[in-house]
Amino acid sequence: MLKFLVRTTAFTALSVALASSATLPLAAQETPLNPDGKVASKSVWLTLTPQQKSDVFAFAEPYKDYLRHAKSAGLSTAEFLSLAKAAGFTEFTSPSQIKPGAKLIFDNRDRAVVFAVIGSDSVETGTRIVATHQDSPHLNLKSRPVVGAPGSVALLKTTLYGGIKKYQWSNLPLALVGRIDTTDGRHLQVNIGFAPGDPVFVIADAAPHSDSLLRTRTYTTVLAGEEMNPVAGSIPSEKNSVADQVMAALRAKFNIKDEDLVAAELELVPATQPADVGIDNGLTGSWGQDDKALSYAASRSIFDLKGTPKKTAMVYVTNFEEVGSINNTGANSQFLDTVFTELMDAQKKGASALDVRHALRNAAVLSADCNDGVNPLFPGNSEASNAAIVGYGVTIKRYGAGFDPNAEFTARIIALLDKNNITWQTQTPRVEVGGGGTIGGFLSARNMEVLDVGIPLLSMHATYEMSSKVDHWSIYKFFGAFYGME
């Protein structure tokens, strides 16, 4: 019998009680119950043995180390490639490598990657795939990024990447990361703002002494897009402006021409580092956990996979999800099709396009992406009976409107979770209030069976997001069990 789990917590009830009932929608005041009238579930923390609790905290430490380095999609890929090779994975170079038990890397331009452990069954009979994305909201530099500004400073001109609340990025130390590829063929890594002694970049806010002209701006327009420009320098010379001096410093530091910046991929990200949140150390705080959290959990789960699975196990880490999964490293590219073709052609010489389509049709996919959790300050933003709660385990996301998988596939996943004693919950946003999207649609368009799953975050898409260590550990365990699903 399938268990229909509805979640609530003591802190949700407390938040609702503290809030004014006159200002909260009725949905926020509901107390979800099971048919027997009892509260449906409890925190995963309360189900752990002492050893499991120790495992949860141990799992969080290398994750934080990954977050310290994975400040862009390219840097994230580099971290994963290093971890994969340490776990015995090798770059795919020849069809002869594709044999049961082989651990292979399919690298797509160092910005997206597939890790595969070849199973004993043919790829055509089915695969088990966890698909994630490793890009996170940030600011990109424009092609001509340095401009002078009033107040005798130079600014960096930026464009927005992903859904952000712009006001959160002011008065915050920002670091500059990415790459510059020069016209003379050099590849330069840029990382300014994280090393001791590095300068940082800051978007200046208006002082309360002189901001009366700005006070009519609303919540989402405190800063306009063209105002998201951090200070890059402030010292002129007798002959040159501050902007000229900043450009001269960039030329000297990287030995580049102005035109090289046109080809650069440079991002501004918070110059903060991950840390535990709360006196009990139960949460991980960091920028970029959507969706680096699940990219790490998925990658770790396949790196830790023992033996030869029956079905080929794969992790697909993509790029550009926050802007629509576009470009040749996003989930809407042909890269995954190419990987399937390589696998099929090695196992079935002269495999046809129809053979590849059969392999895609038989694939089972978890589209793993973070979701927002019930906010302790704003519980009314969620619909209580279908809201995901931090610390309550894996989220099965049900969006409706054609985004959900077939019922039989969802039932298989629920049975797998229950069989492995992995706590799970559901999330459906409040109607006409919330929403979201994942890469799942691009995979189901290939006739794959796809279910959206995740873990809840607090302050999702903010400059500092919070995740529960027990949720992260739970979904890691879930991915490991999924690879063995019949």
MARDRENDREN-649165 format. One record per residue (C-alpha): residue number from 1; residue in three letters; z, y, x. Coordinates in steps of 0.5 Angstrom, whole numbers. Each point is the difference from the previous one (the first is absolute). Example, Ala and Ser with C-alpha at 12.3 -4.5 7.8 and 13.67 -1.06 7.14 Angstrom:
residues 2
+-------+------+-------+-------+-------+
| gutor | rofi |    pz |    py |    px |
+-------+------+-------+-------+-------+
|     1 |  ALA |    16 |    -9 |    25 |
|     2 |  SER |    -2 |     7 |     2 |
+-------+------+-------+-------+-------+
This chain:
residues 486
+-------+------+-------+-------+-------+
| gutor | rofi |    pz |    py |    px |
+-------+------+-------+-------+-------+
|     1 |  MET |     0 |     0 |     0 |
|     2 |  LEU |    -2 |     7 |     3 |
|     3 |  LYS |     6 |     5 |     0 |
|     4 |  PHE |    -2 |     7 |    -2 |
|     5 |  LEU |     4 |     4 |     4 |
|     6 |  VAL |     2 |     7 |    -2 |
|     7 |  ARG |     4 |     4 |     5 |
|     8 |  THR |     6 |     5 |     0 |
|     9 |  THR |     5 |     2 |     5 |
|    10 |  ALA |     7 |     3 |     0 |
|    11 |  PHE |    -3 |     7 |     4 |
|    12 |  THR |    -5 |     0 |    -6 |
|    13 |  ALA |     5 |     0 |    -5 |
|    14 |  LEU |     4 |     5 |     4 |
|    15 |  SER |    -5 |     5 |     1 |
|    16 |  VAL |    -2 |     0 |    -7 |
|    17 |  ALA |     7 |     1 |    -2 |
|    18 |  LEU |     1 |     6 |     4 |
|    19 |  ALA |    -7 |     3 |    -2 |
|    20 |  SER |     0 |     4 |    -6 |
|    21 |  SER |    -2 |    -4 |    -6 |
|    22 |  ALA |    -3 |     6 |    -3 |
|    23 |  THR |    -5 |     1 |     6 |
|    24 |  LEU |    -2 |    -8 |     1 |
|    25 |  PRO |    -5 |    -3 |    -4 |
|    26 |  LEU |     2 |    -6 |    -4 |
|    27 |  ALA |    -3 |    -5 |     4 |
|    28 |  ALA |     4 |     2 |     6 |
|    29 |  GLN |     7 |    -2 |    -4 |
|    30 |  GLU |    -2 |    -7 |    -2 |
|    31 |  THR |     4 |    -6 |     3 |
|    32 |  PRO |    -5 |    -6 |     1 |
|    33 |  LEU |     3 |    -6 |    -2 |
|    34 |  ASN |    -2 |    -8 |     0 |
|    35 |  PRO |    -1 |    -3 |    -7 |
|    36 |  ASP |     7 |    -2 |     1 |
|    37 |  GLY |     3 |     7 |     0 |
|    38 |  LYS |     2 |     0 |     7 |
|    39 |  VAL |    -2 |     4 |     6 |
|    40 |  ALA |    -7 |    -3 |     3 |
|    41 |  SER |     1 |     0 |     7 |
|    42 |  LYS |     4 |     2 |     6 |
|    43 |  SER |    -1 |     3 |     7 |
|    44 |  VAL |    -3 |    -5 |     5 |
|    45 |  TRP |     6 |     2 |     5 |
|    46 |  LEU |     5 |    -4 |    -5 |
|    47 |  THR |    -4 |    -6 |     1 |
|    48 |  LEU |     0 |    -1 |     7 |
|    49 |  THR |     3 |    -5 |     5 |
|    50 |  PRO |     4 |     3 |     6 |
|    51 |  GLN |    -6 |    -2 |     4 |
|    52 |  GLN |    -5 |     2 |    -5 |
|    53 |  LYS |     3 |     7 |     1 |
|    54 |  SER |     0 |     0 |     7 |
|    55 |  ASP |    -8 |    -2 |     0 |
|    56 |  VAL |    -1 |     6 |    -5 |
|    57 |  PHE |     3 |     5 |     6 |
|    58 |  ALA |    -3 |    -4 |     5 |
|    59 |  PHE |    -7 |     1 |    -3 |
|    60 |  ALA |     0 |     7 |    -1 |
|    61 |  GLU |     1 |     2 |     8 |
|    62 |  PRO |    -7 |    -2 |     2 |
|    63 |  TYR |    -3 |     3 |    -6 |
|    64 |  LYS |     4 |     7 |     2 |
|    65 |  ASP |    -3 |    -1 |     7 |
|    66 |  TYR |    -7 |    -1 |    -3 |
|    67 |  LEU |     1 |     6 |    -4 |
|    68 |  ARG |     2 |     4 |     6 |
|    69 |  HIS |    -7 |    -1 |     3 |
|    70 |  ALA |    -5 |    -1 |    -6 |
|    71 |  LYS |    -1 |     7 |    -1 |
|    72 |  SER |    -7 |    -1 |    -3 |
|    73 |  ALA |    -5 |    -5 |    -2 |
|    74 |  GLY |    -3 |    -1 |     7 |
|    75 |  LEU |     7 |     0 |     3 |
|    76 |  SER |     3 |    -5 |    -5 |
|    77 |  THR |    -6 |    -5 |     1 |
|    78 |  ALA |     1 |     1 |     8 |
|    79 |  GLU |     8 |    -3 |    -2 |
|    80 |  PHE |    -3 |    -5 |    -4 |
|    81 |  LEU |    -5 |    -3 |     5 |
|    82 |  SER |     6 |     0 |     5 |
|    83 |  LEU |     4 |    -4 |    -4 |
|    84 |  ALA |    -5 |    -4 |    -2 |
|    85 |  LYS |    -2 |    -2 |     7 |
|    86 |  ALA |     7 |    -1 |     1 |
|    87 |  ALA |     0 |    -5 |    -5 |
|    88 |  GLY |    -6 |    -4 |     2 |
|    89 |  PHE |    -5 |     3 |    -3 |
|    90 |  THR |    -7 |     1 |     3 |
|    91 |  GLU |    -6 |     5 |    -1 |
|    92 |  PHE |    -6 |    -4 |    -4 |
|    93 |  THR |    -6 |     0 |     4 |
|    94 |  SER |    -3 |    -7 |    -1 |
|    95 |  PRO |    -1 |    -4 |    -7 |
|    96 |  SER |     3 |    -6 |     5 |
|    97 |  GLN |     7 |     3 |    -1 |
|    98 |  ILE |     0 |    -1 |    -7 |
|    99 |  LYS |     4 |    -7 |    -1 |
|   100 |  PRO |     6 |    -2 |    -3 |
|   101 |  GLY |     6 |     4 |     3 |
|   102 |  ALA |    -4 |     5 |     3 |
|   103 |  LYS |     4 |     7 |     0 |
|   104 |  LEU |    -6 |     5 |     0 |
|   105 |  ILE |     0 |     8 |     0 |
|   106 |  PHE |    -6 |     3 |    -3 |
|   107 |  ASP |     0 |     8 |     2 |
|   108 |  ASN |    -4 |     5 |    -4 |
|   109 |  ARG |     0 |     6 |     5 |
|   110 |  ASP |     7 |     0 |     2 |
|   111 |  ARG |     2 |     3 |    -7 |
|   112 |  ALA |     0 |    -6 |    -4 |
|   113 |  VAL |     1 |    -7 |     1 |
|   114 |  VAL |     0 |    -8 |    -3 |
|   115 |  PHE |     5 |    -5 |     3 |
|   116 |  ALA |    -2 |    -7 |    -2 |
|   117 |  VAL |     3 |    -7 |     1 |
|   118 |  ILE |    -5 |    -5 |    -1 |
|   119 |  GLY |     2 |    -5 |    -5 |
|   120 |  SER |    -2 |    -8 |    -1 |
|   121 |  ASP |    -4 |     1 |    -6 |
|   122 |  SER |    -6 |     4 |     0 |
|   123 |  VAL |     0 |     7 |    -1 |
|   124 |  GLU |    -5 |    -1 |    -6 |
|   125 |  THR |     6 |    -3 |    -4 |
|   126 |  GLY |     4 |     6 |     0 |
|   127 |  THR |     4 |     4 |     5 |
|   128 |  ARG |     7 |     4 |    -1 |
|   129 |  ILE |    -1 |     7 |     2 |
|   130 |  VAL |     5 |     6 |     0 |
|   131 |  ALA |    -3 |     7 |     0 |
|   132 |  THR |     3 |     6 |     2 |
|   133 |  HIS |    -1 |     7 |     3 |
|   134 |  GLN |     2 |     3 |     6 |
|   135 |  ASP |    -1 |     8 |    -1 |
|   136 |  SER |     5 |     5 |    -3 |
|   137 |  PRO |    -1 |     7 |    -2 |
|   138 |  HIS |     0 |     5 |     5 |
|   139 |  LEU |    -4 |     6 |     2 |
|   140 |  ASN |    -7 |     0 |     4 |
|   141 |  LEU |    -2 |     5 |     5 |
|   142 |  LYS |    -7 |     4 |    -2 |
|   143 |  SER |    -5 |     0 |     5 |
|   144 |  ARG |     1 |     7 |     2 |
|   145 |  PRO |     7 |    -1 |     0 |
|   146 |  VAL |     3 |     6 |     4 |
|   147 |  VAL |     1 |     7 |    -4 |
|   148 |  GLY |     3 |     6 |     2 |
|   149 |  ALA |     5 |     3 |    -6 |
|   150 |  PRO |     4 |     6 |    -2 |
|   151 |  GLY |     7 |     0 |     4 |
|   152 |  SER |    -3 |    -1 |     7 |
|   153 |  VAL |    -1 |    -8 |    -1 |
|   154 |  ALA |    -5 |    -5 |     0 |
|   155 |  LEU |    -1 |    -5 |    -5 |
|   156 |  LEU |    -3 |    -7 |    -1 |
|   157 |  LYS |    -4 |     0 |    -6 |
|   158 |  THR |     1 |    -7 |    -4 |
|   159 |  THR |    -3 |    -4 |    -6 |
|   160 |  LEU |     4 |    -4 |    -4 |
|   161 |  TYR |     0 |    -8 |     0 |
|   162 |  GLY |     3 |    -4 |    -6 |
|   163 |  GLY |     5 |     3 |    -5 |
|   164 |  ILE |     5 |     4 |     2 |
|   165 |  LYS |     5 |     5 |    -2 |
|   166 |  LYS |    -2 |     6 |     4 |
|   167 |  TYR |     6 |     4 |     0 |
|   168 |  GLN |     4 |    -6 |     4 |
|   169 |  TRP |    -4 |     1 |     6 |
|   170 |  SER |     2 |     7 |     2 |
|   171 |  ASN |     6 |     1 |     4 |
|   172 |  LEU |    -1 |    -7 |     3 |
|   173 |  PRO |    -1 |    -2 |     7 |
|   174 |  LEU |    -7 |    -3 |     0 |
|   175 |  ALA |    -4 |    -4 |     6 |
|   176 |  LEU |    -7 |     0 |     2 |
|   177 |  VAL |    -3 |    -7 |     0 |
|   178 |  GLY |    -7 |    -3 |     1 |
|   179 |  ARG |    -6 |    -1 |     4 |
|   180 |  ILE |    -5 |     5 |     3 |
|   181 |  ASP |    -7 |    -4 |     2 |
|   182 |  THR |    -4 |     5 |     5 |
|   183 |  THR |    -7 |     1 |     0 |
|   184 |  ASP |     0 |    -3 |     8 |
|   185 |  GLY |     3 |    -6 |    -3 |
|   186 |  ARG |     7 |     0 |     1 |
|   187 |  HIS |     6 |    -2 |    -5 |
|   188 |  LEU |     6 |     4 |     0 |
|   189 |  GLN |     6 |    -2 |    -4 |
|   190 |  VAL |     4 |     6 |    -2 |
|   191 |  ASN |     8 |    -1 |    -2 |
|   192 |  ILE |     4 |     7 |     1 |
|   193 |  GLY |     6 |     1 |    -4 |
|   194 |  PHE |     4 |    -7 |     1 |
|   195 |  ALA |     2 |     0 |     8 |
|   196 |  PRO |     6 |     4 |     2 |
|   197 |  GLY |    -2 |     7 |     2 |
|   198 |  ASP |    -6 |     0 |    -4 |
|   199 |  PRO |    -2 |     6 |    -4 |
|   200 |  VAL |     0 |    -1 |    -8 |
|   201 |  PHE |    -4 |     4 |    -5 |
|   202 |  VAL |     3 |     3 |    -6 |
|   203 |  ILE |    -3 |     3 |    -7 |
|   204 |  ALA |     4 |     7 |    -1 |
|   205 |  ASP |     3 |     1 |    -6 |
|   206 |  ALA |     2 |     7 |    -3 |
|   207 |  ALA |     7 |     2 |     1 |
|   208 |  PRO |     4 |     1 |    -7 |
|   209 |  HIS |     1 |     8 |     2 |
|   210 |  SER |    -8 |     1 |    -1 |
|   211 |  ASP |    -3 |    -5 |    -4 |
|   212 |  SER |     1 |     3 |    -7 |
|   213 |  LEU |    -8 |     0 |    -1 |
|   214 |  LEU |     0 |    -7 |     1 |
|   215 |  ARG |     6 |    -2 |    -5 |
|   216 |  THR |    -5 |    -1 |    -6 |
|   217 |  ARG |    -3 |    -6 |     4 |
|   218 |  THR |     1 |    -7 |    -4 |
|   219 |  TYR |     2 |    -6 |     3 |
|   220 |  THR |    -6 |    -3 |     2 |
|   221 |  THR |    -3 |     7 |     3 |
|   222 |  VAL |     6 |     2 |     4 |
|   223 |  LEU |    -6 |     0 |     6 |
|   224 |  ALA |    -7 |     0 |    -1 |
|   225 |  GLY |    -5 |    -5 |     3 |
|   226 |  GLU |    -2 |     6 |     5 |
|   227 |  GLU |     7 |     2 |     2 |
|   228 |  MET |     1 |    -7 |     3 |
|   229 |  ASN |     0 |     2 |     7 |
|   230 |  PRO |     5 |    -1 |     5 |
|   231 |  VAL |     1 |     5 |     6 |
|   232 |  ALA |    -3 |    -2 |     6 |
|   233 |  GLY |     2 |     5 |     5 |
|   234 |  SER |     2 |     7 |     1 |
|   235 |  ILE |    -1 |     3 |     7 |
|   236 |  PRO |    -6 |     4 |     1 |
|   237 |  SER |    -3 |     3 |     7 |
|   238 |  GLU |    -2 |     6 |     2 |
|   239 |  LYS |    -7 |    -2 |    -1 |
|   240 |  ASN |     0 |    -5 |    -6 |
|   241 |  SER |     3 |    -1 |    -6 |
|   242 |  VAL |     5 |    -5 |    -2 |
|   243 |  ALA |    -5 |    -5 |    -3 |
|   244 |  ASP |    -4 |     1 |     6 |
|   245 |  GLN |     6 |    -2 |     4 |
|   246 |  VAL |     1 |    -6 |    -4 |
|   247 |  MET |    -7 |    -2 |     0 |
|   248 |  ALA |     0 |     1 |     8 |
|   249 |  ALA |     6 |    -5 |     0 |
|   250 |  LEU |    -3 |    -5 |    -4 |
|   251 |  ARG |    -6 |     0 |     5 |
|   252 |  ALA |     4 |    -1 |     6 |
|   253 |  LYS |     5 |    -5 |    -3 |
|   254 |  PHE |    -6 |    -5 |    -2 |
|   255 |  ASN |    -5 |     3 |     4 |
|   256 |  ILE |    -5 |     1 |    -6 |
|   257 |  LYS |    -5 |     5 |    -3 |
|   258 |  ASP |     1 |     3 |    -6 |
|   259 |  GLU |    -5 |    -4 |    -3 |
|   260 |  ASP |     4 |    -6 |     1 |
|   261 |  LEU |     5 |     2 |    -5 |
|   262 |  VAL |    -6 |    -1 |    -5 |
|   263 |  ALA |     0 |    -8 |     1 |
|   264 |  ALA |     7 |     0 |     1 |
|   265 |  GLU |     5 |    -4 |    -5 |
|   266 |  LEU |     6 |     4 |     0 |
|   267 |  GLU |     6 |    -1 |    -5 |
|   268 |  LEU |     7 |     4 |    -1 |
|   269 |  VAL |     5 |    -4 |    -2 |
|   270 |  PRO |     8 |     1 |     0 |
|   271 |  ALA |     3 |     0 |     7 |
|   272 |  THR |     6 |    -4 |    -3 |
|   273 |  GLN |     2 |    -7 |     2 |
|   274 |  PRO |     2 |    -6 |    -5 |
|   275 |  ALA |     8 |    -1 |    -1 |
|   276 |  ASP |     4 |    -3 |    -4 |
|   277 |  VAL |     2 |     3 |    -7 |
|   278 |  GLY |     7 |     0 |    -3 |
|   279 |  ILE |     7 |    -2 |     3 |
|   280 |  ASP |    -1 |    -7 |    -1 |
|   281 |  ASN |    -7 |     0 |     4 |
|   282 |  GLY |    -4 |    -3 |    -6 |
|   283 |  LEU |    -6 |     4 |     0 |
|   284 |  THR |    -5 |     2 |     5 |
|   285 |  GLY |    -2 |     7 |     0 |
|   286 |  SER |    -7 |     2 |     3 |
|   287 |  TRP |    -6 |     4 |    -1 |
|   288 |  GLY |    -6 |    -5 |    -2 |
|   289 |  GLN |     3 |    -6 |    -3 |
|   290 |  ASP |    -5 |     0 |    -5 |
|   291 |  ASP |    -4 |    -4 |     1 |
|   292 |  LYS |     2 |    -2 |     8 |
|   293 |  ALA |     6 |    -4 |    -3 |
|   294 |  LEU |    -4 |    -5 |    -3 |
|   295 |  SER |    -5 |     0 |     5 |
|   296 |  TYR |     5 |    -2 |     5 |
|   297 |  ALA |     4 |    -5 |    -5 |
|   298 |  ALA |    -7 |    -3 |    -1 |
|   299 |  SER |    -2 |     0 |     7 |
|   300 |  ARG |     7 |    -3 |     2 |
|   301 |  SER |    -1 |    -5 |    -5 |
|   302 |  ILE |    -6 |    -3 |     3 |
|   303 |  PHE |     2 |     1 |     7 |
|   304 |  ASP |     6 |    -5 |    -2 |
|   305 |  LEU |    -4 |    -5 |    -3 |
|   306 |  LYS |     1 |    -7 |     3 |
|   307 |  GLY |    -5 |    -5 |     0 |
|   308 |  THR |    -6 |    -1 |    -4 |
|   309 |  PRO |    -1 |     2 |    -7 |
|   310 |  LYS |    -4 |    -4 |    -5 |
|   311 |  LYS |    -3 |     7 |    -2 |
|   312 |  THR |    -2 |     5 |     5 |
|   313 |  ALA |     5 |     5 |     0 |
|   314 |  MET |    -3 |     8 |     1 |
|   315 |  VAL |     3 |     7 |     1 |
|   316 |  TYR |    -4 |     5 |    -1 |
|   317 |  VAL |     2 |     7 |     2 |
|   318 |  THR |    -4 |     6 |    -2 |
|   319 |  ASN |    -1 |     7 |     1 |
|   320 |  PHE |    -1 |     6 |    -5 |
|   321 |  GLU |     3 |    -2 |    -6 |
|   322 |  GLU |     4 |     6 |    -1 |
|   323 |  VAL |    -7 |     4 |    -1 |
|   324 |  GLY |    -4 |    -6 |    -4 |
|   325 |  SER |    -1 |    -6 |     5 |
|   326 |  ILE |    -6 |     4 |     2 |
|   327 |  ASN |    -4 |    -1 |     7 |
|   328 |  ASN |    -2 |    -6 |     4 |
|   329 |  THR |     8 |    -2 |     1 |
|   330 |  GLY |     2 |     1 |    -7 |
|   331 |  ALA |     1 |    -6 |    -5 |
|   332 |  ASN |    -7 |     2 |    -3 |
|   333 |  SER |    -4 |    -1 |     6 |
|   334 |  GLN |    -4 |    -7 |     2 |
|   335 |  PHE |     5 |    -2 |     5 |
|   336 |  LEU |     4 |    -5 |    -4 |
|   337 |  ASP |    -7 |    -3 |    -2 |
|   338 |  THR |    -2 |     0 |     7 |
|   339 |  VAL |     6 |    -4 |     2 |
|   340 |  PHE |    -1 |    -5 |    -6 |
|   341 |  THR |    -7 |    -1 |     2 |
|   342 |  GLU |     2 |    -1 |     8 |
|   343 |  LEU |     5 |    -6 |    -3 |
|   344 |  MET |    -5 |    -3 |    -5 |
|   345 |  ASP |    -5 |     0 |     5 |
|   346 |  ALA |     4 |    -4 |     5 |
|   347 |  GLN |     3 |    -5 |    -4 |
|   348 |  LYS |    -7 |    -1 |    -4 |
|   349 |  LYS |    -6 |     1 |     4 |
|   350 |  GLY |    -5 |     5 |    -3 |
|   351 |  ALA |     5 |     2 |    -5 |
|   352 |  SER |    -4 |     4 |    -6 |
|   353 |  ALA |     2 |     6 |    -3 |
|   354 |  LEU |     2 |    -4 |    -6 |
|   355 |  ASP |     5 |    -4 |     4 |
|   356 |  VAL |     3 |     6 |     2 |
|   357 |  ARG |     1 |     2 |    -7 |
|   358 |  HIS |     3 |    -6 |    -2 |
|   359 |  ALA |     5 |     1 |     6 |
|   360 |  LEU |     2 |     7 |    -3 |
|   361 |  ARG |     0 |    -3 |    -7 |
|   362 |  ASN |     5 |    -5 |     2 |
|   363 |  ALA |     5 |     5 |     4 |
|   364 |  ALA |     7 |     1 |    -2 |
|   365 |  VAL |     2 |     7 |     2 |
|   366 |  LEU |     6 |     4 |     0 |
|   367 |  SER |    -1 |     8 |     0 |
|   368 |  ALA |     6 |     2 |     3 |
|   369 |  ASP |     2 |     7 |     0 |
|   370 |  CYS |     6 |     4 |    -1 |
|   371 |  ASN |     2 |     3 |    -7 |
|   372 |  ASP |     5 |     6 |    -2 |
|   373 |  GLY |     7 |    -3 |    -2 |
|   374 |  VAL |     5 |     3 |    -5 |
|   375 |  ASN |     2 |     7 |     3 |
|   376 |  PRO |     8 |     1 |     0 |
|   377 |  LEU |    -1 |     7 |    -2 |
|   378 |  PHE |    -6 |     0 |    -5 |
|   379 |  PRO |     1 |    -7 |    -3 |
|   380 |  GLY |    -4 |     3 |    -6 |
|   381 |  ASN |    -6 |    -1 |     4 |
|   382 |  SER |     0 |    -7 |    -1 |
|   383 |  GLU |     0 |    -5 |    -6 |
|   384 |  ALA |     6 |    -4 |     1 |
|   385 |  SER |    -2 |    -6 |    -3 |
|   386 |  ASN |    -6 |    -1 |     5 |
|   387 |  ALA |     2 |     4 |     6 |
|   388 |  ALA |     1 |    -2 |     7 |
|   389 |  ILE |     7 |     1 |     3 |
|   390 |  VAL |     1 |     0 |     8 |
|   391 |  GLY |     4 |    -6 |     2 |
|   392 |  TYR |    -2 |    -4 |    -6 |
|   393 |  GLY |    -6 |    -4 |     4 |
|   394 |  VAL |    -8 |    -1 |    -1 |
|   395 |  THR |    -3 |     4 |    -5 |
|   396 |  ILE |    -6 |    -3 |    -4 |
|   397 |  LYS |    -4 |     6 |    -2 |
|   398 |  ARG |    -3 |     1 |    -7 |
|   399 |  TYR |    -4 |     6 |    -1 |
|   400 |  GLY |    -4 |    -3 |    -6 |
|   401 |  ALA |    -7 |     3 |    -2 |
|   402 |  GLY |    -4 |    -5 |     4 |
|   403 |  PHE |     4 |     0 |     6 |
|   404 |  ASP |     4 |    -6 |    -1 |
|   405 |  PRO |    -2 |    -7 |     2 |
|   406 |  ASN |    -1 |    -6 |    -5 |
|   407 |  ALA |     6 |    -3 |    -3 |
|   408 |  GLU |    -1 |    -6 |     3 |
|   409 |  PHE |     0 |     3 |     7 |
|   410 |  THR |     7 |     4 |    -1 |
|   411 |  ALA |     3 |    -6 |    -3 |
|   412 |  ARG |    -1 |    -4 |     7 |
|   413 |  ILE |     3 |     5 |     4 |
|   414 |  ILE |     6 |     1 |    -4 |
|   415 |  ALA |     1 |    -8 |     0 |
|   416 |  LEU |    -1 |     1 |     8 |
|   417 |  LEU |     5 |     5 |     0 |
|   418 |  ASP |     5 |    -4 |    -4 |
|   419 |  LYS |    -1 |    -6 |     4 |
|   420 |  ASN |     2 |     4 |     6 |
|   421 |  ASN |     6 |     3 |    -3 |
|   422 |  ILE |    -3 |     7 |     1 |
|   423 |  THR |     2 |     5 |    -4 |
|   424 |  TRP |    -5 |     4 |    -4 |
|   425 |  GLN |    -1 |     6 |    -4 |
|   426 |  THR |    -5 |     4 |    -4 |
|   427 |  GLN |    -3 |     7 |     0 |
|   428 |  THR |    -4 |     3 |    -5 |
|   429 |  PRO |     0 |     8 |     0 |
|   430 |  ARG |     2 |     4 |    -6 |
|   431 |  VAL |    -6 |     1 |    -5 |
|   432 |  GLU |    -4 |     7 |     2 |
|   433 |  VAL |     5 |     1 |     5 |
|   434 |  GLY |    -1 |    -4 |     6 |
|   435 |  GLY |    -5 |    -4 |     3 |
|   436 |  GLY |    -3 |    -2 |     7 |
|   437 |  GLY |    -5 |    -4 |     3 |
|   438 |  THR |    -1 |    -6 |     6 |
|   439 |  ILE |    -6 |    -3 |     3 |
|   440 |  GLY |     1 |    -6 |    -5 |
|   441 |  GLY |    -6 |     2 |    -4 |
|   442 |  PHE |    -5 |     0 |     6 |
|   443 |  LEU |     2 |    -7 |     1 |
|   444 |  SER |     0 |    -2 |    -7 |
|   445 |  ALA |    -7 |     3 |     0 |
|   446 |  ARG |    -2 |    -6 |     4 |
|   447 |  ASN |     2 |    -5 |    -5 |
|   448 |  MET |     6 |    -1 |     4 |
|   449 |  GLU |     7 |    -2 |    -4 |
|   450 |  VAL |     4 |     6 |     2 |
|   451 |  LEU |     8 |     2 |    -2 |
|   452 |  ASP |     3 |     7 |     2 |
|   453 |  VAL |     7 |    -1 |     3 |
|   454 |  GLY |     4 |     4 |     4 |
|   455 |  ILE |     7 |     3 |     1 |
|   456 |  PRO |     3 |     6 |    -3 |
|   457 |  LEU |     1 |     7 |     5 |
|   458 |  LEU |     5 |     6 |    -1 |
|   459 |  SER |    -4 |     6 |     1 |
|   460 |  MET |    -7 |    -3 |     0 |
|   461 |  HIS |    -5 |     4 |     4 |
|   462 |  ALA |     5 |     5 |     2 |
|   463 |  THR |     1 |     2 |     7 |
|   464 |  TYR |     6 |    -5 |     1 |
|   465 |  GLU |    -1 |    -6 |    -5 |
|   466 |  MET |     6 |    -6 |    -1 |
|   467 |  SER |    -1 |    -7 |    -1 |
|   468 |  SER |     6 |    -5 |    -1 |
|   469 |  LYS |     0 |    -5 |     6 |
|   470 |  VAL |     1 |    -6 |    -5 |
|   471 |  ASP |    -6 |     1 |    -4 |
|   472 |  HIS |    -4 |     1 |     7 |
|   473 |  TRP |     3 |    -7 |     2 |
|   474 |  SER |    -1 |    -3 |    -7 |
|   475 |  ILE |    -8 |     2 |     0 |
|   476 |  TYR |    -1 |    -3 |     7 |
|   477 |  LYS |     3 |    -7 |    -2 |
|   478 |  PHE |    -4 |     1 |    -6 |
|   479 |  PHE |    -6 |     0 |     4 |
|   480 |  GLY |     2 |    -6 |     4 |
|   481 |  ALA |     0 |    -4 |    -6 |
|   482 |  PHE |    -6 |     3 |    -3 |
|   483 |  TYR |    -4 |    -3 |     6 |
|   484 |  GLY |     2 |    -7 |    -2 |
|   485 |  MET |    -1 |     1 |    -8 |
|   486 |  GLU |    -4 |    -6 |    -3 |
+-------+------+-------+-------+-------+
